[in-house]
Amino acid sequence: MKESIFIKVIDRFEKAHDLEVPLGVPLSLMEVCKSYELPVEGVCGGMALCATCQVYVESEHELSEPTDDEWAMLDQAMHVKDNSRLGCQIKMREEIDGLVVRLAPEQV
Ligand code: FES
C-alpha cells in the first residue's frame, strides 16, 4: 500500500504544481491546496457552502458522486463547467493518485 499519492494542480497562471499527499490523513483537496499555499480560499471550511474551492477535474479518475449539497452549491456558483467539483468534497485516497485538476477562477 502506498504511503502517499501525487496530485497535479494547475493554477490560474497555467503553472502546474505536483503535490505529494500523505495517505492515512483525512484531507480534502481544498485542505491540501491550502497547505501548499495555493490560492484556494475555502471560506466555509469545507461545508460545501461557498464554492471558493471549485476546481475543474482534467483527468479521467472516477471520483465519488457529488452529494446533494455539492450539486446545490455548484448550481449557484460562478464559472461552473461539466467537470466542476468542489475541492473540499474530494477526499484524498489511493485511487485518485495522479489526479489532475485546474483551479476555477475566483468567485467574484
Ligand atoms: S470550502 Fe466552501 S465549498 Fe468548499
Backbone and ligand atoms as CSV (ligand in chain L), in Angstrom:
chain,resi,resn,atom,element,x,y,z
A,1,MET,N,N,0.841,-1.196,0.000
A,1,MET,CA,C,0.000,0.000,0.000
A,1,MET,C,C,0.878,1.247,0.000
A,2,LYS,N,N,0.454,2.230,-0.787
A,2,LYS,CA,C,1.237,3.459,-0.897
A,2,LYS,C,C,1.133,4.293,0.381
A,3,GLU,N,N,2.173,5.047,0.643
A,3,GLU,CA,C,2.123,5.959,1.793
A,3,GLU,C,C,1.718,7.358,1.376
A,4,SER,N,N,1.874,7.643,0.076
A,4,SER,CA,C,1.461,8.969,-0.402
A,4,SER,C,C,1.073,8.878,-1.874
A,5,ILE,N,N,0.357,9.892,-2.317
A,5,ILE,CA,C,-0.025,9.994,-3.725
A,5,ILE,C,C,0.380,11.377,-4.226
A,6,PHE,N,N,0.281,11.551,-5.537
A,6,PHE,CA,C,0.592,12.854,-6.126
A,6,PHE,C,C,-0.639,13.383,-6.867
A,7,ILE,N,N,-0.868,14.654,-6.669
A,7,ILE,CA,C,-1.974,15.359,-7.326
A,7,ILE,C,C,-1.364,16.530,-8.088
A,8,LYS,N,N,-1.809,16.717,-9.327
A,8,LYS,CA,C,-1.318,17.875,-10.098
A,8,LYS,C,C,-2.393,18.958,-10.080
A,9,VAL,N,N,-2.002,20.145,-9.656
A,9,VAL,CA,C,-2.926,21.271,-9.605
A,9,VAL,C,C,-2.386,22.364,-10.530
A,10,ILE,N,N,-3.196,22.756,-11.504
A,10,ILE,CA,C,-2.810,23.825,-12.433
A,10,ILE,C,C,-3.433,25.115,-11.910
A,11,ASP,N,N,-2.595,26.085,-11.644
A,11,ASP,CA,C,-3.111,27.321,-11.045
A,11,ASP,C,C,-3.686,28.259,-12.113
A,12,ARG,N,N,-4.069,29.449,-11.701
A,12,ARG,CA,C,-4.746,30.381,-12.619
A,12,ARG,C,C,-3.785,31.078,-13.567
A,13,PHE,N,N,-2.497,30.757,-13.425
A,13,PHE,CA,C,-1.484,31.299,-14.349
A,13,PHE,C,C,-0.878,30.178,-15.193
A,14,GLU,N,N,-1.595,29.045,-15.260
A,14,GLU,CA,C,-1.186,27.885,-16.061
A,14,GLU,C,C,0.043,27.180,-15.503
A,15,LYS,N,N,0.406,27.465,-14.277
A,15,LYS,CA,C,1.558,26.792,-13.679
A,15,LYS,C,C,1.075,25.509,-13.014
A,16,ALA,N,N,1.760,24.398,-13.305
A,16,ALA,CA,C,1.383,23.108,-12.719
A,16,ALA,C,C,2.172,22.864,-11.436
A,17,HIS,N,N,1.479,22.397,-10.422
A,17,HIS,CA,C,2.097,22.097,-9.124
A,17,HIS,C,C,1.858,20.624,-8.831
A,18,ASP,N,N,2.912,19.867,-8.617
A,18,ASP,CA,C,2.780,18.463,-8.235
A,18,ASP,C,C,2.828,18.381,-6.722
A,19,LEU,N,N,1.711,18.008,-6.143
A,19,LEU,CA,C,1.590,17.993,-4.690
A,19,LEU,C,C,1.665,16.562,-4.178
A,20,GLU,N,N,2.553,16.310,-3.245
A,20,GLU,CA,C,2.610,14.995,-2.612
A,20,GLU,C,C,1.668,15.022,-1.410
A,21,VAL,N,N,0.807,14.017,-1.335
A,21,VAL,CA,C,-0.202,13.984,-0.283
A,21,VAL,C,C,-0.054,12.682,0.504
A,22,PRO,N,N,0.194,12.765,1.800
A,22,PRO,CA,C,0.280,11.529,2.588
A,22,PRO,C,C,-1.096,10.889,2.710
A,23,LEU,N,N,-1.130,9.581,2.606
A,23,LEU,CA,C,-2.397,8.870,2.818
A,23,LEU,C,C,-2.540,8.564,4.301
A,24,GLY,N,N,-3.734,8.250,4.710
A,24,GLY,CA,C,-3.962,7.937,6.115
A,24,GLY,C,C,-4.334,9.148,6.932
A,25,VAL,N,N,-4.339,10.319,6.292
A,25,VAL,CA,C,-4.783,11.542,6.962
A,25,VAL,C,C,-6.033,11.995,6.199
A,26,PRO,N,N,-7.136,12.213,6.884
A,26,PRO,CA,C,-8.377,12.547,6.174
A,26,PRO,C,C,-8.397,13.978,5.647
A,27,LEU,N,N,-7.707,14.196,4.536
A,27,LEU,CA,C,-7.623,15.537,3.956
A,27,LEU,C,C,-8.490,15.628,2.713
A,28,SER,N,N,-8.999,16.829,2.466
A,28,SER,CA,C,-9.689,17.084,1.200
A,28,SER,C,C,-8.713,17.794,0.263
A,29,LEU,N,N,-9.069,17.834,-0.995
A,29,LEU,CA,C,-8.224,18.549,-1.962
A,29,LEU,C,C,-8.099,20.022,-1.574
A,30,MET,N,N,-9.169,20.608,-1.093
A,30,MET,CA,C,-9.109,22.009,-0.647
A,30,MET,C,C,-8.048,22.170,0.443
A,31,GLU,N,N,-8.054,21.287,1.412
A,31,GLU,CA,C,-7.087,21.402,2.514
A,31,GLU,C,C,-5.662,21.184,2.025
A,32,VAL,N,N,-5.492,20.260,1.091
A,32,VAL,CA,C,-4.155,20.011,0.540
A,32,VAL,C,C,-3.657,21.264,-0.180
A,33,CYS,N,N,-4.511,21.855,-1.017
A,33,CYS,CA,C,-4.108,23.070,-1.744
A,33,CYS,C,C,-3.728,24.178,-0.772
A,34,LYS,N,N,-4.507,24.339,0.267
A,34,LYS,CA,C,-4.192,25.395,1.252
A,34,LYS,C,C,-2.867,25.099,1.954
A,35,SER,N,N,-2.609,23.845,2.247
A,35,SER,CA,C,-1.366,23.518,2.947
A,35,SER,C,C,-0.154,23.793,2.062
A,36,TYR,N,N,-0.347,23.757,0.739
A,36,TYR,CA,C,0.744,24.098,-0.185
A,36,TYR,C,C,0.693,25.586,-0.577
A,37,GLU,N,N,-0.155,26.323,0.095
A,37,GLU,CA,C,-0.294,27.767,-0.111
A,37,GLU,C,C,-0.709,28.134,-1.524
A,38,LEU,N,N,-1.513,27.272,-2.129
A,38,LEU,CA,C,-2.116,27.629,-3.411
A,38,LEU,C,C,-3.332,28.509,-3.123
A,39,PRO,N,N,-3.723,29.357,-4.074
A,39,PRO,CA,C,-4.788,30.334,-3.799
A,39,PRO,C,C,-6.188,29.725,-3.831
A,40,VAL,N,N,-6.458,28.869,-2.877
A,40,VAL,CA,C,-7.779,28.277,-2.699
A,40,VAL,C,C,-8.285,28.786,-1.355
A,41,GLU,N,N,-9.388,29.519,-1.392
A,41,GLU,CA,C,-9.831,30.167,-0.149
A,41,GLU,C,C,-10.474,29.212,0.840
A,42,GLY,N,N,-11.417,28.427,0.392
A,42,GLY,CA,C,-12.107,27.521,1.320
A,42,GLY,C,C,-12.800,28.261,2.441
A,43,VAL,N,N,-13.528,29.306,2.065
A,43,VAL,CA,C,-14.142,30.209,3.047
A,43,VAL,C,C,-15.038,29.489,4.050
A,44,CYS,N,N,-15.797,28.505,3.598
A,44,CYS,CA,C,-16.754,27.852,4.503
A,44,CYS,C,C,-16.132,26.708,5.293
A,45,GLY,N,N,-14.853,26.461,5.078
A,45,GLY,CA,C,-14.186,25.419,5.851
A,45,GLY,C,C,-14.498,24.013,5.400
A,46,GLY,N,N,-15.048,23.870,4.195
A,46,GLY,CA,C,-15.306,22.528,3.678
A,46,GLY,C,C,-16.726,22.049,3.847
A,47,MET,N,N,-17.658,22.990,4.024
A,47,MET,CA,C,-19.058,22.619,4.249
A,47,MET,C,C,-19.884,22.620,2.959
A,48,ALA,N,N,-19.255,22.781,1.812
A,48,ALA,CA,C,-19.963,22.860,0.523
A,48,ALA,C,C,-20.914,24.052,0.494
A,49,LEU,N,N,-20.485,25.164,1.073
A,49,LEU,CA,C,-21.357,26.340,1.171
A,49,LEU,C,C,-20.795,27.596,0.517
A,50,CYS,N,N,-19.638,27.498,-0.171
A,50,CYS,CA,C,-19.076,28.750,-0.691
A,50,CYS,C,C,-18.549,28.655,-2.131
A,51,ALA,N,N,-18.128,27.497,-2.560
A,51,ALA,CA,C,-17.573,27.283,-3.910
A,51,ALA,C,C,-16.248,27.979,-4.151
A,52,THR,N,N,-15.612,28.516,-3.121
A,52,THR,CA,C,-14.296,29.139,-3.331
A,52,THR,C,C,-13.203,28.078,-3.498
A,53,CYS,N,N,-13.574,26.831,-3.444
A,53,CYS,CA,C,-12.619,25.735,-3.640
A,53,CYS,C,C,-12.868,25.024,-4.969
A,54,GLN,N,N,-13.668,25.648,-5.841
A,54,GLN,CA,C,-14.044,24.964,-7.091
A,54,GLN,C,C,-12.827,24.642,-7.948
A,55,VAL,N,N,-12.820,23.432,-8.485
A,55,VAL,CA,C,-11.777,23.017,-9.424
A,55,VAL,C,C,-12.439,22.360,-10.634
A,56,TYR,N,N,-11.680,22.280,-11.723
A,56,TYR,CA,C,-12.101,21.519,-12.889
A,56,TYR,C,C,-11.263,20.246,-12.920
A,57,VAL,N,N,-11.907,19.119,-12.978
A,57,VAL,CA,C,-11.191,17.839,-12.992
A,57,VAL,C,C,-10.780,17.541,-14.432
A,58,GLU,N,N,-9.485,17.427,-14.679
A,58,GLU,CA,C,-8.987,17.273,-16.041
A,58,GLU,C,C,-8.468,15.881,-16.348
A,59,SER,N,N,-8.437,14.996,-15.390
A,59,SER,CA,C,-8.021,13.618,-15.658
A,59,SER,C,C,-9.267,12.731,-15.617
A,60,GLU,N,N,-9.070,11.470,-15.962
A,60,GLU,CA,C,-10.220,10.562,-16.115
A,60,GLU,C,C,-10.544,9.797,-14.843
A,61,HIS,N,N,-10.053,10.223,-13.721
A,61,HIS,CA,C,-10.276,9.479,-12.481
A,61,HIS,C,C,-11.760,9.411,-12.130
A,62,GLU,N,N,-12.130,8.278,-11.567
A,62,GLU,CA,C,-13.503,8.107,-11.091
A,62,GLU,C,C,-13.594,8.694,-9.692
A,63,LEU,N,N,-14.290,9.779,-9.562
A,63,LEU,CA,C,-14.491,10.378,-8.243
A,63,LEU,C,C,-15.856,9.969,-7.718
A,64,SER,N,N,-16.012,10.038,-6.415
A,64,SER,CA,C,-17.323,9.726,-5.859
A,64,SER,C,C,-18.333,10.754,-6.370
A,65,GLU,N,N,-19.567,10.328,-6.494
A,65,GLU,CA,C,-20.625,11.212,-6.995
A,65,GLU,C,C,-20.799,12.416,-6.067
A,66,PRO,N,N,-21.042,13.588,-6.620
A,66,PRO,CA,C,-21.311,14.737,-5.743
A,66,PRO,C,C,-22.534,14.490,-4.861
A,67,THR,N,N,-22.467,14.979,-3.658
A,67,THR,CA,C,-23.628,14.901,-2.767
A,67,THR,C,C,-24.665,15.942,-3.206
A,68,ASP,N,N,-25.858,15.852,-2.636
A,68,ASP,CA,C,-26.891,16.856,-2.940
A,68,ASP,C,C,-26.412,18.256,-2.565
A,69,ASP,N,N,-25.694,18.366,-1.449
A,69,ASP,CA,C,-25.186,19.680,-1.026
A,69,ASP,C,C,-24.194,20.230,-2.050
A,70,GLU,N,N,-23.321,19.352,-2.575
A,70,GLU,CA,C,-22.351,19.819,-3.577
A,70,GLU,C,C,-23.066,20.257,-4.851
A,71,TRP,N,N,-24.027,19.459,-5.304
A,71,TRP,CA,C,-24.791,19.862,-6.503
A,71,TRP,C,C,-25.457,21.217,-6.274
A,72,ALA,N,N,-26.048,21.390,-5.098
A,72,ALA,CA,C,-26.766,22.629,-4.807
A,72,ALA,C,C,-25.810,23.821,-4.849
A,73,MET,N,N,-24.613,23.639,-4.314
A,73,MET,CA,C,-23.646,24.756,-4.313
A,73,MET,C,C,-23.158,25.035,-5.726
A,74,LEU,N,N,-22.866,23.992,-6.481
A,74,LEU,CA,C,-22.395,24.206,-7.852
A,74,LEU,C,C,-23.478,24.870,-8.698
A,75,ASP,N,N,-24.724,24.611,-8.359
A,75,ASP,CA,C,-25.836,25.214,-9.076
A,75,ASP,C,C,-25.845,26.728,-8.917
A,76,GLN,N,N,-25.335,27.215,-7.804
A,76,GLN,CA,C,-25.334,28.660,-7.531
A,76,GLN,C,C,-24.002,29.331,-7.848
A,77,ALA,N,N,-22.948,28.540,-8.036
A,77,ALA,CA,C,-21.603,29.101,-8.182
A,77,ALA,C,C,-21.399,29.693,-9.570
A,78,MET,N,N,-20.356,30.496,-9.685
A,78,MET,CA,C,-19.991,31.074,-10.975
A,78,MET,C,C,-18.916,30.207,-11.624
A,79,HIS,N,N,-18.768,30.336,-12.950
A,79,HIS,CA,C,-17.719,29.664,-13.724
A,79,HIS,C,C,-17.835,28.141,-13.691
A,80,VAL,N,N,-19.043,27.626,-13.509
A,80,VAL,CA,C,-19.211,26.172,-13.402
A,80,VAL,C,C,-19.189,25.527,-14.798
A,81,LYS,N,N,-18.458,24.425,-14.899
A,81,LYS,CA,C,-18.401,23.643,-16.139
A,81,LYS,C,C,-18.838,22.212,-15.831
A,82,ASP,N,N,-18.913,21.396,-16.889
A,82,ASP,CA,C,-19.324,19.997,-16.696
A,82,ASP,C,C,-18.386,19.244,-15.761
A,83,ASN,N,N,-17.109,19.634,-15.746
A,83,ASN,CA,C,-16.132,18.911,-14.919
A,83,ASN,C,C,-15.835,19.641,-13.604
A,84,SER,N,N,-16.716,20.542,-13.215
A,84,SER,CA,C,-16.520,21.255,-11.944
A,84,SER,C,C,-16.785,20.343,-10.753
A,85,ARG,N,N,-15.977,20.499,-9.733
A,85,ARG,CA,C,-16.208,19.870,-8.431
A,85,ARG,C,C,-15.757,20.837,-7.349
A,86,LEU,N,N,-16.278,20.613,-6.160
A,86,LEU,CA,C,-15.799,21.375,-5.010
A,86,LEU,C,C,-14.599,20.637,-4.428
A,87,GLY,N,N,-13.492,21.343,-4.319
A,87,GLY,CA,C,-12.280,20.691,-3.817
A,87,GLY,C,C,-12.443,20.151,-2.409
A,88,CYS,N,N,-13.294,20.783,-1.633
A,88,CYS,CA,C,-13.475,20.315,-0.250
A,88,CYS,C,C,-14.220,18.998,-0.181
A,89,GLN,N,N,-14.839,18.596,-1.287
A,89,GLN,CA,C,-15.587,17.343,-1.288
A,89,GLN,C,C,-14.801,16.203,-1.935
A,90,ILE,N,N,-13.586,16.486,-2.385
A,90,ILE,CA,C,-12.733,15.441,-2.965
A,90,ILE,C,C,-11.772,14.982,-1.883
A,91,LYS,N,N,-11.983,13.778,-1.400
A,91,LYS,CA,C,-11.154,13.253,-0.318
A,91,LYS,C,C,-9.940,12.527,-0.884
A,92,MET,N,N,-8.834,12.681,-0.215
A,92,MET,CA,C,-7.609,12.055,-0.668
A,92,MET,C,C,-7.644,10.555,-0.393
A,93,ARG,N,N,-7.431,9.766,-1.422
A,93,ARG,CA,C,-7.388,8.309,-1.286
A,93,ARG,C,C,-6.524,7.762,-2.413
A,94,GLU,N,N,-6.080,6.537,-2.224
A,94,GLU,CA,C,-5.100,5.951,-3.145
A,94,GLU,C,C,-5.593,5.947,-4.591
A,95,GLU,N,N,-6.872,5.737,-4.784
A,95,GLU,CA,C,-7.426,5.599,-6.140
A,95,GLU,C,C,-7.311,6.880,-6.967
A,96,ILE,N,N,-7.090,8.007,-6.334
A,96,ILE,CA,C,-7.007,9.241,-7.137
A,96,ILE,C,C,-5.561,9.697,-7.326
A,97,ASP,N,N,-4.620,8.791,-7.094
A,97,ASP,CA,C,-3.222,9.101,-7.393
A,97,ASP,C,C,-3.112,9.557,-8.850
A,98,GLY,N,N,-2.444,10.674,-9.091
A,98,GLY,CA,C,-2.288,11.186,-10.445
A,98,GLY,C,C,-3.416,12.104,-10.898
A,99,LEU,N,N,-4.351,12.396,-10.026
A,99,LEU,CA,C,-5.452,13.296,-10.370
A,99,LEU,C,C,-4.903,14.645,-10.870
A,100,VAL,N,N,-5.535,15.170,-11.898
A,100,VAL,CA,C,-5.164,16.487,-12.427
A,100,VAL,C,C,-6.372,17.408,-12.310
A,101,VAL,N,N,-6.196,18.521,-11.652
A,101,VAL,CA,C,-7.273,19.500,-11.540
A,101,VAL,C,C,-6.740,20.884,-11.877
A,102,ARG,N,N,-7.645,21.726,-12.272
A,102,ARG,CA,C,-7.322,23.133,-12.578
A,102,ARG,C,C,-8.156,24.015,-11.653
A,103,LEU,N,N,-7.555,25.024,-11.070
A,103,LEU,CA,C,-8.303,25.929,-10.193
A,103,LEU,C,C,-9.274,26.756,-11.027
A,104,ALA,N,N,-10.507,26.810,-10.592
A,104,ALA,CA,C,-11.504,27.664,-11.257
A,104,ALA,C,C,-11.202,29.122,-10.917
A,105,PRO,N,N,-11.681,30.070,-11.738
A,105,PRO,CA,C,-11.497,31.485,-11.390
A,105,PRO,C,C,-12.110,31.786,-10.028
A,106,GLU,N,N,-11.648,32.850,-9.423
A,106,GLU,CA,C,-12.192,33.236,-8.115
A,106,GLU,C,C,-13.685,33.558,-8.246
A,107,GLN,N,N,-14.404,33.365,-7.151
A,107,GLN,CA,C,-15.853,33.616,-7.112
A,107,GLN,C,C,-16.096,35.093,-6.801
A,108,VAL,N,N,-15.782,35.966,-7.761
A,108,VAL,CA,C,-16.027,37.386,-7.507
A,108,VAL,C,C,-16.917,37.969,-8.598
L,1,FES,S1,S,-14.594,25.193,1.020
L,1,FES,FE1,FE,-16.544,26.108,0.773
L,1,FES,S2,S,-17.480,24.902,-0.722
L,1,FES,FE2,FE,-15.542,24.003,-0.471
